[in-house]
Structure formats: structure tokens, C-alpha cells
Amino acid sequence: MLIQRRMKNDRITHEQLVKLILLCSKRHSSKAEENKYRFKVREELIQRIMGMPLSHDDRFFIIREFNILGWQVAITTEFWLVFVVDQEKLFNWDEATYPYGLEGSIRAVQKGKEPPLSEVDHYYRFSSNKTAKFLGWSEEDIQEQLVNEALDRTTEEVQYQYEEDGDESLLGIVQGDEIDLTNFTSWDYLDYKLTESELVFNTK
């Protein structure tokens, strides 16, 4: 039995709006998109058909109506992307799952705090040097920071000798040493991880 979603109203319903948008989408004649079941629509067009600006609730109910009719929606800064997902191929999609091992970080973020750096690093095993380069540091910047950190850890005698002749071998720095993790925040490392994993395509 067909489910009736129509209700008496003094304005266009979200169901009617979606059907009109779908009719608008069939006006293109691009052979490249033939039988692809996808199109884009500017929010200005949706507002024009609706006769008023969209509220957050409007957007939710419009998306819901698209879903009921078998369409998926993604909203970008410029377009509403409306498309059909091949249900038979859904099993090939990666699924987001809860990151066990980052429970403390999630609780911290929920409270508006920084994720614990120790937990985030234990989970992902970050490279502070690679993160530094991602954030714009040069090799010289990294080397200078390694020297500063080594000086902080060494004895006054070695510090004095280094100031006299500038011999970095006194500091025990070897190739491949990493600057301290605390040079950056957890979010800096997570931003690097997202980019390294090719999960972010644009930056703010």
C-alpha cells in the first residue's frame, strides 16, 4: 500500500518540492551523464522553487524526501549533489567504525579539551619531523630545534663547550632523530594524518 505523506498545508510541501527539483534535473541533455542518475542543484534554485529561504529543518526534511524516493544527497558549499547509490556495490565501501584505543581522546573532545597527545601518538605512531614539514618547517628549522632540545637535556659543561666551538657532535644528535612530540598539538598531528591518508582534499 502506498504511503501517503501529503498533509494539508498553505505552502508547498517538501515532497512536492523534491518532485519539482527532480523534474528540473531531467532538462539537461548531457550524454556523458546518461543513465548515471546524478545531478547537482544550487540552493538558490531550491529556494526559488520553495518561495523562501531554507531553514535547517527544511534542509533535513528535503533530504529525507529525496531518501524516501531513492536518492542520496550531499551538500557542498556550492551545490546540492543528488545521486543514486548502487546498492549491490555498497559492500565494497569502507565503513567508519569506532576507534577503540582513542576513548580518552573522544571523551576529551566531547568536553571541549585537547585529545591526550600520548594516547593519539600511541594509536597512530606519528613522526614529529614529517608533521613539522607538513606544517611548513624546513630541514634547517628541524635541525635547529633538535639542537635546542639537546642543549636543554645536556649538562652545563657540554652547553658551554658547544657555545665555544659549535660542535653538534657533542650533543649526540644522529641522523633520523625526531624533534619532541610536544612541539605540536594533537590536532596538528591528526591534520597531518588525514592528509597523509588522503582523507582530506581541501584545506581551510
Secondary structure, 3 states (H helix, E strand, C coil): CCCCCCCCCCCCCHHHHHHHHHHHHCCCCCHHHCCCCEEEECHHHHHHHHCCCCCHHHHHHHHHHHHHCCCEEEECCCCEEEECCCHHHHHHCCCCCCCCCCHHHHHHHHCCCCCCHHHHHHHHCCCHHHHHHHCCCCHHHHHHHHHHHHHHHCCHHHHHHHHHHCCHHHHCCCCCCCCCHHHCCHHHHHHHHHHHCCCCCCCC
